[in-house]
Amino acid sequence: MTATPNQYTDDPRQGFIALVAELATISGPQGLTLGEIRDRMDERAFGLMIIILAIPCLVPGLWGVPQIVAVPILLLVGQMLAGRVEPWLPETVLKRRVSKVWLTRMADFATKRMAWCEHVSRPRLTMFVQGWAERVAAVFMAMATVTILVPLPLTNTVPAVGLTLMAVGLIQRDGLFVVGGAAVAVGWLAVLAAITVGFFVGAGWAVSLIANVTG
């Protein structure tokens, strides 16, 4: 049976890996709605919901799903910038159901591929995860999420890594993770910008060459 969300109190001592695994365990045959998932997260809801939504984006070559989940991630990041204490999502999004199969896959992925984040992270460089720094982190998270929306193959994994590192850093109060995630986001944005400039410069050169040859 699915636990009643409003009767659940988040245990801050529980790591995010254990929480993701628990979501798969307590979900019924129909899975859980995003609203039910949100209601189980208490004060860590922003970071944890971003991680849960970012997990599909970490899968290399997966197209379509990352572009869909990037929209609610942007809504969450925007609310962090606005200084909201609790996350808000439209009712239609909250009613969207995550299947038990998908929750199980996320739990397996988190346990096997992301456990190191939880083991290595710890409270440090806390000036990067408190007060104004949280909003600065939200800016970099928005940058990473926007690049996930780019409809090109293999463009979702790298920014999702940066997004996940920053979310883990905010949850674990680890400024080093936040800085590292921000560096990944900025680096990937620079790569995309260089590719875009190179494409237009190359296209312009090709047009000029054709014009000279045919002229």
N, C-alpha and C positions, 0 to 999 in steps of 0.2 A: 504493500500500500504506500501511497505517497504521503509524506508527512505534511501536516497542515502548516503552511508557511508562517502564518501569524502566531503560531505557538512555538516557533523556533527561535532560539537566541544564539547568535553567532558566537563561537568560542574563538577569541583572538589568538589563542595558543595553537589553534589548528592551522597548519600550513595550507597553501593554496593547492598543492598536489593532493592532499588528503580531502580537501573540499570538493575538487573536481571528481575524484574517485567516489566520494559519498553521493554526489548528485546522480551518478550512474547507478549506484546501489539502491537508493531510495525511490528512484523513478519507477512509476508503474509501467504497464505494457505500452501505454501511449506516450511515455516520456514525460517531459516537464515543459511548461510554458516558460518564456523568458521572464514573465511576471513572477512565477513561482521560484525561479532561480534567483531573481533579484531579491526577493523577500527573505532569502536564507543568508544574506551576506552582511547585514548590519553596516557598521562604519567602514568596512573595507569594500563596499559594493562597487565603487568606481573602478578601482584597480582590478578586482576579481572579475567583474563583468567584461572588462576590456580584454583580460587574458583569455577568458572563455570564448569570446568572440574572435580573438586573434588566432586561436589554435588552428582553425581551418586554413587560415592564411599562411601558416608555416609549412603546409604541405606543398612541396615543389611541383610546379606544373598544373596545379589545380586552378581551373578557370571558371568563373561564374560565381561560385560561393563566396570567395574573398570580396568580390565587388559588391555583393549583396550585404554582407556583414559589415563592410566598411561604413555604410550609412549610419547604423546605430552607434558604431564606434565614434564617428564624428559628432553625433548628438551628445554622447557622454563627455567627450573631450571639450565640446563647447560649453557644457554645464560646469566643468571644472574651471574653465576660464572665467565663467561668470561667478564663481565662488559658491555654487550650490553645495549643500552638505550631503543631500541624498540624491541619487540619480533619478531622472524622470525620462520616460520613454512614452511615445504615443500608445494609446490603448490597443490599437491594431498590432503594434509591434510586440507589446507585452503578451498578447494572446497567441502570438506565433509559437508553435510547439516544436521543441527539439526532441526528435525521436530517441527512444532508449538505445537503439543501435548506434546512433551518432554520439550520444552521451558516453556510451561504452568505449567507442573508438577514441573520443577525446581523452577519456580517463587513461586508456592504454598509452596513448601518445604522450600525455603529460607525465605518466609514471616512468616510461622508458626513456624519453628524450629530454624532459625538463627538470627531472629531479635534481640535477646538478645545480640548477639556479637556486633552489631552496637550500641546498647544503652549503653553497659557497656564500650566499648573501647573508648579511648581518647589519645591524645598525652602525653606520659610519658615514662620515661626511654629511651629517644630517642637515647642514645648511642648504643642501641642494634638494631637500624633500620637505621643507617646512615653509609656511607662509607664502611669500611672493614666489619662491622657487617652485612651488607646486604649479603655479600658473605658467611660469616659464616652461616647465616640463610639459604642460598641456599644449603649448605652442609647438614644441618639437613632436609631440604625439600626433598633433593635427597634420604636420608636414609628412610624417610617415604614413598616416592613413590616406592622405590625398594621393600619394604615389601608388598605394594599393589599388586605387580606382583606375589606374592606367591600364587599358585593355590590351596588354601585350603579354606574351608567354613569359613565364618565370619572373615576372616583375612583382609578385606578391610576397615571396619568401623573405627577401632581404629586409624590406621595410617592416615586415611583421616581426622579424627578430628584434629590430630596434624598438618597436612598439612594446613587445613583450618584456624586454629588458627594463624599459622605463616603468612599466606597470609593476613588475616585480620589485623594482627599487622603491616605488611609492608604498607598496604593501609592507615590505620588509624594512622600510626606512633606511635604505642603502643608497646613499648619494652616488657611490661609484657606479652602480648599475644604471642610475638615471643618466649620468654623464656619458657612460658607454653607449647606452641606447640612443641618446641624442646625437652622438658622433656618428653612429651607424645611419641614422635618419638623414643627417646633413650630407654625409658621404654619398649615400645612394641618390639623394636629390641632385648632387653635383654630377654624378655619373649620367643620370637621365638628361640633365641640362646639356652636358657635353655631347651626348648622343644626338639630341635634338638639333643643336647648333651644327654638328658635323653633317647631319642629314641635309639641312637646308643649304649649307655651304657647298656640300657635294652636289646637290641637285642644281644649284646655281651654276657651278662650274661645268656640269654636264650640259646644261642648256646653252651656256656660252660656247662650249666646244662644238656642239651640233650646229649652232648658228654660224660659226666661223667656217665649218666644213661645207655646209650647204650654201653659204653665201659666196 
